């Protein structure tokens, strides 16, 4: 019989993707652990050491995203501005859903509550089979497809010209998106059929939401609740965690560089777009030389990203904790991933977005509307344009003021506590319901 220990609960958090998808779950996992609960994170094997290094339990589940990191051609396809999202879903995360289900099931049996990322496609089915409560987590507004606050869609940039046409047009667009994505969802439908479960209307999109609770781990400054959102989707803010390795901080060398002169401009492509950087870092370096300013380039592991003939005013590192670096920068130039965007907004510094694919164009539009960022399309990212935009940004006090105002708003949010409170509530409501059922 399924019972709870209400004082010490067992949570299974499942997520897939880049570090931007993993870090929020580590943040909330640490929050739950510090409340005395048992926490397991189920994700790709490549992240085992990172998760276990934070004192959290690890459970391997497919797919292992190391295949993306090791294959340059796959990464280029994954970040194609038009077809990247389709490729990621249809060729990386949906095909192994039956294997993911088999991987998740043993850990799910031991958990009291399951918590899932939108790419953890097998988790809702595992919860249904086991009769356990589960909670859905959304990391960015672009996933919601609201007709009243429609996303900027990387695959259809011309739609931006119709943004002001009202919800009627966007409802039609949403119906088209749902029809397309429904066709991608056959692996989920096949899994459910094999288990004798009823078919879902749209298992890879609308049915990612839970009947128990839905949490949005992004800030209310990016998006406010709309009439067509899932009924109980709660905006909680950005969870904060950004260590490449547990306990790692700024290197002494980078710290000395930051202390040795004016605030630099930081250039980064996060943890995944950095593997498809193209000429981003070379063009960035040329822009910096043209302006005569200091810079930090976070180039990742790919030696091809390191510009030649560096000067002493430019510091190059593979990675640095954003929470310790961005607040000491004059500005940040980045791809607009959810995690990087959150870190820039928390730091209160202006930014230039260079969106590649997926949710990045939508994040860029939303932050530029806040008045603290500019946007350069990836295919227009050339040194002359970058220098011009940077010079204007650094001389504009309104951008600085807007960035600091947004940072103050984010400082009032406490996503980790809000998420933990809600997860405990779900667990205990399920306990009470189970107890009542036993009594009858």
Phi, psi and omega in degrees: 000142185274114180229161180247148159262107189293336182276328179233106184259161181242119183245135172249116179253122182241128182213154180218148178130217184271184175299330177296337175271331181277316187304318178300325180288325175295317180302311181289324177300318177296320177300316178293319178300318181292342174272003177095011182266161173272129184231128173240134173252121177259120182197192183295144182305329183300340183262008185305306185299322181296314181292311182294331178295341177265011177078019178255151176284149181240142175224123183284135176218144179277153004277158175267115186289358176300335178297326176290315184295335184264356185235105184298323181293319177298320181293321176299317178295321182295332182251019173296132186297332182264318190245005184299315182294320177297316181299313181301316183285311189283332187245349182243307191260332180277320183303320182271027186295327178293320177294322177297318178301313180298323179292318185286330191304314181298318179290324180294326179298328183273354186262155173270324180224138177255141181232126189235144170278154179303334178273356174277067191298333184275346187296315178301323179291319177300317179297319181295317180297320183273350181069040183243152178286147177221155183235132178267141179237132176247129185262347182209146181299334184300335183288338193281329180057053177283140175285338181269338177221069189291149179282158164280125188256118181302323183285347184220068185297334181293341178298339180300332179292343182253013185302325184274009186279355175094170187294336181301310180298319184286335172295318178298319178297317178300320178297321179295316179300316181296322179296317180295310184294327177302324179290339178278347195270012184304320179302323178290316179299319179296318178300312182296321178297320180294336180265001180074024181263152180293152178291150176257156182293315181207080191295340181262001182222279183295326185272013172281352181270146187262148173283351182267312178188149178227128183243136174254112181266059170218165186281149174294346176289338179275321183203138176254158182305136178244162185297333183258014174287157171308142193308314187248023178293118187252123178279121189243347183105180180270127171285142186251117171199133183209029180275128174292319174233145179306130178082356184284135174239198176297142175290151177303325181294317179292321178300317179296320179298316181297325181280348190270000182185199181296158178302132180273168167268132180261134177243124180212151173241030175066209186255353182233313178300338179299338178278355175227050191288334185059229182262015186306310186285326177294315178294323178297315180297319179296321178296319180297316178299320181297321181274342182069037182246164177277152184209154170240125177251119175262102196257358181072199187271348185278115181299335180293342180279350184274113180296152176277162173057048179292152177255169182289348178273002180237123179253133181244130176221157176290318185198158172207148178299120183300323184296334180265339184263313190298325180293347179255012181258158173279329179192165178231133174250122188206174187278341178092020172296160186300316181292317179294318178301315179299317182295321179294315180296319178296326183287339179073033178241149179290163186216159166243125177268137173234076188292138178264299187198187175059232182277355188296317176299325179290317176301318180298315180297317183294319181287324177297327176295335177285350176086013183238021180204156169243164182231132172240119176302147184303319183284356175250012185278087179236151189307317183297315179294317181298316180298318181296315181292319180295317181298317179295319181296315184290340180262000186258103181294336180296322178295319178298315181297317180296319180297319180291324177297316179296320179299322178296321178294318180294329181296339179275350180271147179221079187298317186299313179295319180297316180295315180297317179301316183291321180294319176296321178299315180300315181299316185283328174296320179293323176300312181298318180296319179296321179295318179297319179295322177297322182293334179267000000 
